[in-house]
Amino acid sequence: MTAANQAIPLADALPGMVLSDVLRDAKGNVLLAEGVVLTDTMLASLARHGIADLPIVQAGAALAPVDPAAVQARLDRLFRKQDAGDDSDWASAALRRYIEDYRLRRGAGAAA
């Protein structure tokens, strides 16, 4: 965690705060990705998962830059069985587009 970010107790977290790092449970499972904007529902769920502290981006601080080539390489791997030219597989194409937008922090739900 960098100096521009801080760990705060879950009890002090508010909806609208942004995670500065990936949030994992005690077993190492990813609960929330870096850059996620917290909601009331997420905060309640994190309490049920036994999360005590959250890595939060301080106001005015920027998230680490995204490597578009790495994002595309990962998506190519995840969607390796999808034929990009297959118009009948619209659901996979839409899912890939949503994931790409999320990971590249584009669109309405993206944290800048």
N, C-alpha and C positions, 0 to 999 in steps of 0.2 A: 504494500500500500504506500502510495507516495504522500508527500507532505500536503498536497492539495486535497487529499481525501482523509476521511476519519472513520474510525469504528465507533458506533454509538450503540447504546443499549436498545434492544427491541422496544422497550417501553417508551423510549423517547422518539422513536421513528414516527413520521407523519406521512399520510398519503401525498404523493407528488415528489417525494425524495427519490433520488436516482442511485442505483447500486454502482459502486466503482469497480467491483470485482465480481467474479462468479461466486454465488452463494451455494455452499455444499452442506449436506447434513453430516451427522457424526460418522456415517458409513462411507462418505465420499461421493454420494449421489448428488448430482447437480439439481438444486431446487429452483434457482433463478439465474439467468444470465447477466453478465455485465451490461449495464446501461438500461436495465429494466426500471420503469417508473412504478413505484410502489402504490398499491391501492389498499383500501380498508380490508378487502377480502384477503389479499396476499398477506397482510400483517397478521390477521387472525390465524391464517393457515400456518405461518411461520412459528407462531406461539405454540401451536399443536405439535409442530415438529421439534420443539425443544431448542429453537435458535435463540441465543442470548444476545448476540451483537450482530450488527449489520455494517458492512463496508459502504459508506455513503460518500458521494461526490459533494464536496463543499460548494456552497453557492459561488458561482463565477468560475469554477474550475472546469476544465475540459476532460472528457474521457480520452483514453489512449486512442491514437489513430487506428483506423481499420485498414488492413491490407486487402484491397479488392481482389488481387490475384489469389491470395490464400482462401478467401471466401469462395471464389469461383471454383478453385480446385476442390475444396471440400464439398461443394454442391454437386460438382461433376461426379465425385465419388458416391455421394448419397443417392443420386438419381441416375446412376450408371445404367440401369435397366430401362429407363424411360427413353423412348424414341422421340426426339424433339420435333420431328416432322409428322408425328401421328396425331391428327386432329381429334381422334376419338378419345385420346387420353388427356382431356382437358383438365381433369381434376389434379393430376400430377403436375401439369404445367402451371396451374394456378397455385398449388402448394409451393412449388419451387420459387415462383415469383414472390410470394408472400415471405418466404424464409429469406430470400435474397434481399428484399427490401428491409427486413428486420435486421439482418446481420450487417448490412451496409448503412444502417440508420437512416433510411429514406422513408418518406411517407408520414402519414398522420400519427402513427404510434411510435415513431422513432424518436429517441432522445438524442439531442444534438450536443 
